[in-house]
Amino acid sequence: MKRVSQSIKARITLWYAALLLVICGAAIMILVGIAEHAARRYCSGILRSAAVVLMDEMEIEHGMMEIDSDLEDFPNVYAALFEHDGSLIYGRLRVDAPFKDGAVQRIEQDGHRWFILDTLLTVPGMEKTWLRLHTTADVHSDAYRSIAYYGAWLLPLLAAAALLGGYLITARAFRPVKDMTQLAASIAHGGDLTQRIDVPAGRRDELHALADTLNEMLGRLQTAFESERQFTSDAAHELRTPLNAMRTQAEYALSRTDMAEKDEAIACMLEQSEEMHALVRDLLMIARMDAGQLPMDDRFDLQEIAAGAAEDMLPVAQEKHIALQTALCSCPVTGNRAMLMRLIINLIDNAIRYGREGGTVTISLTREAGDAVLSVEDDGCGIAPQELPRVFDRFWRADSARSSPGTGIGLAIVRAGAQAHGGMAEVNSAPGMGSRFTVRIPEEKQEK
């Protein structure tokens, strides 16, 4: 048997209507019960009051009971006297039922319903006598039937109103879900990540919060896709330059007969090949860091890594007459030795490249609140404020730096390496005031 699929909106509407019908049915039953209870109390009160009054007015002398016309003066209350064996002594209406002293009974006889109250009279010199008072219950029964009758008519109307109201309420409440579904389908078919869900101002229920979250997610996806698209374009551009140079040198070598010229062209090709190899290596390292594929279980002292990087970069700094100053403390950490070595070398190389000739590059390593804090500071040209947010982007280079060698991938490796260790990289700079790059590795990544 094929199961019929229902939307959440339809299910909520049906459940809402069913619940409302159950509540209405229960309310009608409760009303009927309350009305019946109230009628019983009301009739019981009338019958007991009448019994007290009648017994006070009966005159009994020498074993004789005198009954006057006051016995019939109570409206809607009928009185009758019976002998102990059930024989009628007095009364125009007889309701047959077992005698129960002091108990109010509900009896049905000849299509009529009655409330009756029996009182046992003990008269000296006389046999036991029963006083029975009864009042009709038909009026109250008609009220019950009216409630049930109108309830039977009202329930379908309430069901229709509940279905309509439930549908309108759920349709309005689930409108953001419909918008999200349509948006997802539109993006799936068209791939336009610039689309967003329209969220009315001031609406902060759960579904609109979900819509806000989806809009935020789409914004991040759009940024990520645009970044990847730009990355692919930049990578292709950076690889195209050495490839074109290699092709030119190869064509030149093939056109020459002089071996010296051929060797010079081949040497240029090897140099371009090394640049390509370095770029591909950097891209592969970033990809592995982003994917978490590099081992992070090495235990070492970051002071040794920083000192080794400074020593390796000293000849480069001397070529530009830049002094390298170090202020390092012991910082045992757990992570990837090669990754952090490359991170520090990139920071020092960047400081030397854009530092002032004859100036100073300061490398410091401290601990703050259990964090290893590495700083590399130069006294060079600095970075413009509008360019600071992009210094760690892949292949991005400031306009003032485009004439210098490099691919714009070094600082991207710095940020990726810091994040891979659970840390962060930041920069403070101002034009003409130099730059200070800082990498922090949180305490939980350090050896305890």
N, C-alpha and C positions, 0 to 999 in steps of 0.2 A: 504494500500500500504506500503510495507516494505521500510524503508529509508536506503539507502546505506551509510555505515559508511566510512568515509574518515579520513586518518591520517592528523595530522597538517602539515606534510611535503607536502602531496599531495595538501592540500588546499592552502598553501602558494605558491606552484608552479603554481597552476591554477590562483590564484589571480595575481601573478607576471606576468604571460603570458598575462592575460586579460588586465592588466594595460598597459603593453608594447604595445599590439595591439591597444588599445585606443589611446595611445600617438602617435603611428605611423600613424594611420588613421587621427588623428587630424592634425599631421604634414603635411600629404599629402594634406588635404583640405586647410590648411593654405598656403602651397606652391602654390596650384592652384589659390587661391584667390589673393596671392601676384603677381603671374605671370599675372593674368588677369588685375589687377589694374595697373601693370607696362606697360602692352601692351596698355591699354586705355590711359595712360598718354603719352606714346611714340607716338601713332597714333594721339592723340589730338595735341601734339606739332607740328608734321609734318604738319597736316592739317591747323592749325592756322598760321604757318609760311608761308605755300604756299599761303594762302588766302591773307596775307599782301603783299607778293611779287606780286601776280597777280593783285591785285587792284591798286598797284602803277604803273604797266605796261600798264594798260588799258588806251586808249586814247579816250576821250569823247569831241567832238566839235559839237556845234550847234544841240544838241539833238541827236547826232549820236555817237555810240560806235564802236571803231575800235579794232578788235581782231586779234592778230598776232599768229604766230606759237609757241611763247614762252609759250602759255597756256598749251602746252602738254609736256613741257620740264622737269617736275618734275617726278622722277622715282617713280613708284608704286602709284602715285596720279593722279586721273582722275578728270577732270573739266567739268562742264556742266552749261549752262545758261538757265534759265527758265523765262517765263513770269509770271506775278502775278497769272494768272489762271492755271498755271502748264504746259503750252505748252512749248516744248523744243525749245530753240532758237539755242543752240550750244552744241555739245558734241556727242561722239560716244557711250557712255554708259549711260543708264538711270536706276536709282535706284528709285523706287517709295516709297515715304514716306512723311508724312506731313512735311511742312517746319517749322523749328524752328530756329529763328535768333540767331546765336552765340552758339547754343547747339550742342555738339557732340553726335550722336546717334549710337547705334549698331543695324543694320538691317540685317535680313536674307531674301534672295530672290533667287529663283531658285537653292536652294541647296548651295548657297554661303553666306558668312557672310561679312558684310561691316561696316566700321566706316565712317560716313558721317558728314560733317560740312556745314551748310547753313549760307549764309551771304546775307542780304538784301541790294541791291544797289539802291540808290535813285539818278536818273539822271534827271537834269532839262530838261523838254520837252519830257520826256519819262515816260512810265508807270513803276511802280515798277518792278524791275528785281531781280531774285534770282541767286546767284552764289553758286553752290553745288560742293563741293570737296569730293571725297570718295576714300578710300584705303581699300584693302582687309584685312579681319580678319581671313582668312582661315589658314594662317601660324600659327598664335597664337592659334587658335582652335586645330590645329593638335598637337601643343605642349601640350595643356591641355589634349587632348585625350591620348597622349603618357605617360604623367605623370600618368593619371588614369589607363592606360593599364598596365604599368610596376608596378604601385602600387598594382593592383589586383593580379599580380604574386608574388610580393615581400612579401605581407602580410602573405600568408601561410608559406613562407620560414622563415619569421621573427617569426611567431607563433611557428614553429617547433624549431627554434634556441632558442626562449625564453623558451619553455618548457624544452628543454634539459639543457640549461644554468641554469634555475631556479631549476631544479631537482638536478643538480650537486652542486649548491651553497647551497641549503637547506639541501641536504644530508650531505655536509661537516659541515655546521653550526650546524645541529642537531645530529652530531655524539656523542657528550657527552650525549645527552638525550637517545640515543640508548644504550650507555654503562651503563647509570644509570638504565635503564629498565632491561637490562640483569643482572646487578649486584643485583638489588632488587629481581628479580626472582630467581637468584642463592641462595641468602641468605634465601629467603622464603622457598625454597625446601631443602637446605642443612644446614642452620643455621650457616654458617661460617662467623662470623663478622670480621675476619681478612682481608677480601677482601676489596680492595680499587679501585676507579676509577683512571685510568691513566690520569693525567692532564699534557699536554706538558708545559715545562718551557717557561715563557714569554707570555703565553696566558692569558689574563685577561678580556675577554668579559663576558657578563652576564651569559651565560651557563657554562663557565668554573668556574666562581665565585660560581655558584650553585653546581658544582661538588666538589669544595673545601669545601663548606659548608656541603655537604652530607658526604664527607670523614671525616670531623671533627665530625659530628654527629655520624657516625659509630664508630669512635674512642671512643667517650664518652659512647656510648652504650656498646661497648666491655668492657670498663673499669667498667661500672656499673654492667654488667652481671658477669664479673669475680669477682667483689667485692661481689655481692650477692651470687655467688657460694661459694666463700671463707667463707662468713659469715655463710651460711648454714652448711658448713663443720665444721667450728669452733664451732658453736652453738651445733651441734650434739656431737662434741668431749667434750665440756665443760659439757653437760648434761649427757654424758655417764659415766663420772668419778663418780659423786655422785650416779648415778643409780647402777653402778657396786658395789660401796661401800655398798649401802643399801641392794643389793641382797646378798652380802657376809655376812653382819651382820644378815640378816633375816635367812639365812641358818645356821649361827652359833647359833642364838637363838633357832632355832628349834632343833638343835642337843644337846642342853644343858638341863640338868634337874635342875640345881641349879638356883633358882629364881634370885639370885643376878647377876649371869652371864647373864641371860635373860634380866634383867632390864638394865644392862650396854650396851648390844647389841642394845636394843630398844632406849636407849638414843643416841647412835651413829647414829642410823637410823634417829632420829629426827633432829640431827645436820646436817646430810647430806640433809635431806628434807628442812631445813631452807636455806641451801646454794642454793639448786635448786630453792626454792621459790624466793630468792633474785635475782638470775640470770634471771628467767622468768620475774620478776617484772621490772628489768632493760631493758630487751629486749622489753617488752611491752611499757615501757615509751618511748624508742627510736622510736619505730614504730609509736606511737601516735604523737610524736613530728614531725617526718618526714611527717606524713599525715596531720598535722595541726589540730588535733582533741582535743587538750587540750585548755581549756579556757584561754584567754590572756587579760582579762578585769579587773584583780585585780589592785587596786591602793594602793601602800604601799611605805615605805621608805626602800631602799636597805640597809641602815646603820643598821636597826634593824635586818634584815635577816642575814647580815654578822656577827654582834655581837652575835646573837643567835647560829649560826653555830660554831663560835669560842668557845663559852661556852660549847656546846655539845661535841666538840672534845678535850676539855682540859684534861679530864681523860686519853684519849688515848695518848696525847702528854706527860703527866706526867709519864706514864709507860716507855717511852723511854727517859725520862729526857730531853725533848725538851721544850723550852720556846716558848709560843705563844705571839707575839707582834701584836697589832692592831693600825692602824692609819686610822680612818674612819671619813668621813664627810657625811652630810645629802644628799641623792640622791633620791628624790621621782621619782618613775618609775611606769609604767603600764605594767603588764605582768602576769605571772603565779607564784604565791608565792612559791608553793611547788617545782616547777621545778627549780627556782633559789636557793632555799634552798639546794636542792640535788646537784646542780652544785657547790655551794661553799663548801659543805661538802666533795664532791669528790676531789676538789682541795686541801683542807686542809689534808684529809686523804692521798692523794698521796704524799704531801710534808712531812708529818710525816713518812710515810713508807720508803721513800728513802732519808730522811734527815739524817744528821750526829747526832749520839747519843750524847746528851748533847749540841746540837746546838740550833738554833733558826729558827722558821718559822714566817715570817712577812706577815701580811694580811693588805693591804691598799685599801682604796676606795677614789677616787678623781673624780673631774669633769674636763674634758678637752674639750674645745670648745662645751660645752653642752652635751658631752657624759659622761655616767657613766663608769668609768674605775676601774675594780677590779683586783688587783694583789695579787698573793700568791707566796712567794719566800722562798726557803730553801737554806741551805748551805751544801747540801749533795754531792753525788758522781757525779751528773751531767749526761748529756746524750751525747753520741757520735754524731758528726755532721751528719754522714750517717744515723742515726736513727731518727733524728728530723722530717723529713717529714712524718713519720708514727706514731708518738706518739698518734695522735687522731683517728687512725684506730681502728675499732672494733676487739676485741680479740687479738690485737697485743701487744706483750710485748717484751721489750729488753732482750737480752740474759742474761744480768746481773741481771734481775728482775725475771727470771723464777723460781728461787728457793723460792721466797717470795710468800705469799698467795695473792690471787686475781684472777680475770677473764680477766682483760684487757678490761673491758667495761666502767670503770669509766670515763676516759678522752673522750671516744666517747660520753658519755652523756653530758659532758661539752661542746663539740663542737656543738652537736645537740641542746642543750638548748640555747646557744648563737645565733645560726642561727635562731632558732624559734622566738627569740626576735628581729630579724633583725640585729644582731650584728655579732661578730667574736671572735674566740679564737686563741691565738698565744702563742708561747713558745720561750724563749731565754735561752740557756744553753750551757755549755762547760764542758768537763770531769774534775772533781775535783773542779769545781767552783760553783756547785749548779745549780738550775733551777728557772726560773721565768715564771709563767703562768699568762697571762693577758686576761681578757674578757672585751670587749667593747660593750656597748648597745647604739645605735645611738640616737640622740636627739629626733627624731620624735616618738620614742617609749616611751618617758618620758612624764609625766604629765606636762601640760603647765599651 
